[in-house]
Amino acid sequence: MRQLSFLSLRYWSRRRGRGATTILGVSLGVALMVSVGLINETIITSYQTVVEALAGKTHLEVRALMPQGLEEGWLDPITSFAT
């Protein structure tokens, strides 16, 4: 029962500083995670905009399913399909 004493109102009324610090820490942690996510999304969007401005929009994207990549024999059919 002693381990659950931190849930009582009397416990937190005696330790106001600890409660305020805990709430502040959790709030700062959440704010930090949200800001990092927003910054990451902004950087990715900015990078995509720069790449599209330099190279143009992609009409066809080819990805290899295997880690070693595509075989060279696939290059000609893909190139003729794309043009």
Secondary structure, 3 states (H helix, E strand, C coil): CHHHHHHCHHHHHHCHHHHHHHHHHHHHHHHHHHHHHHHHHHHHHHHHHHHHHHHCCCCCCCCCCCCCCCCHHHHHHHHHHHC
